[in-house]
């Protein structure tokens, strides 16, 4: 399992003096980017292939509060990916210094071509990043339908 340890900074806490929800999102992003960079998918490769990640859906379940003064550990696992690597689901767990699960977050998204702004399969040269990723026990091959399985659709104003 891929992990990163974080100290909770003053700027990471909210008015209730615990870890702010926006900090959870930032720690998840930093953790998954750490994994990707270490496995051959840094900004350099994204520029070479003219791709970028786009988020469709992100959620966090909070179990216990996290406070400043003790480090937390954030994990990264791949919850699913499409066969061509276009779609992905990343899962993160947050643990305190005693190993207690504080929160769980997941994010579903896709890769886009930055010129056409359309979803695109992950280039073959970058597929080892997904192959090397630690997988969740319920890992599944994702389809386009899985990306909208939460039941939300846009409703334009009249």
N, C-alpha and C positions, 0 to 999 in steps of 0.2 A: 504494500500500500504506500502511496506517495503522501508525504506529510511535510508541512511547514509549521514552524513555531513562531508565534507573534507575541510581543509585549503589547499590552493595551496602553496606548498613549493618551494623553490628556484630550487630544482632538478626536479620539475614538469614543468618548463617553457622551452620554446625553444628559438631559435635565434630571433624570432619575439616578444619575451617577453609575449607571451600568453601560455595558457595550451597546452603542447605538445601532439601530437596524442597518443604517447605511454602512457602518464599519463591517458588518457581517458580509455584505455584498462585496466590499472592497477586498476583504481577506480571501473570499472565495475566488475572486478574479485573480488576485496575486498568486494564489496557490496553483490554480490551473495553468496560468501562464508560465509559472516556474516549471511545471511538468513539461509543458509543450516546448519551452526553450531548451530544456535539458534533453529533449528527445527529437531535436532537429526541426522545430517549427517556431522560429523566432520572427521578429519583425523583418529581418533580412529576407527570409524565405517567403514571407507574405508579400513583400515588395516584388521579389523575383517572379512570383506566380500571379501577382496582381489580385490577391484575394484578401478577404477580411472576414471575421466572424460576425454574425448578426444573431441577436437574442430574440427568440419568439416568446418565451415564457420562463419566468423565474419565480421560485417560491422558497420560503424559509419557514420551518417549524421550530419554535422556541420551546425548550424544555426547562432550562435553568438559567439564571442570570450569570453573566460574566462580569467580573469587576477588575478594576485596575489593581496592579500589585503582584499578580501571578501570571505567568505566561499561559497562553492557550495554544492548542495544536489544531490545525485544520488539515483534513485529509482530502484527497482527490481520488475519485474512481470514475470509470466510464460506465454509465448506466445503460448505454445503447448507442448504436451508430448504424447508419444505412450501409448497405453493401458497398456503395461507391464513396462513402465517407462524407456525403453532402450533409446529412443530418446527424446530430449528436445530442446526447444527454449526459451532462456532467453532474456528479453527485458529490457533495461535501459534508463531512461531519465535523463538528467542533467539540473539542474535549478540554476539560480543565486539567490542572497539574496532577490530579488524582486519577485521571482517565475517565471521569464522568462525562457522559454525552450531554452537552449543553444545547445543541441545536443541530438541525440537518437542513441543508439547502440543496436544491437542484435547479438546473438550468437546461433548457432545450433550445437549440438553435441550428444554424446552417452556415455554410460558407457561401460567400457571394463573390462574383467577379466585380471588381471595383469600377470597371468601365461600363459594363452593361447593367450593373446593379441587379443582376439575376442570380438566383441560387445556382451553385456549381458543385460538382463532385470534387472531393479533395484530390489534388494532383497525385498521380501514382507515386512520385518520388517522396511524398509526405505521408503516405499510408502507414509506414512503419510506426509513426507516432501513435496511431490508434491501436495498431497491433500490440505495441509495447505497454499500453495503458493498463493499469490494474482495473479489473472488472468487478462490478457489484454482483452479488449472488443472483440477482434477478435480471442480469444483463439480457437485452434482447436486440435483435436486428430491427431497426426502425424503418418505417415507411412514411410517406408524405401524410397519410392519415393520422399517424401518431403525433405529428406536430400540431395538430388541431384537436386532439382528443380531449382537451380540457373544456370544449364546448363554447369557447368564446369566438365571436366573429365581429368585425367592425359594423357599426350602425352610424351611417353618416347623418348629419343634421340636414333638415329639409331647407 
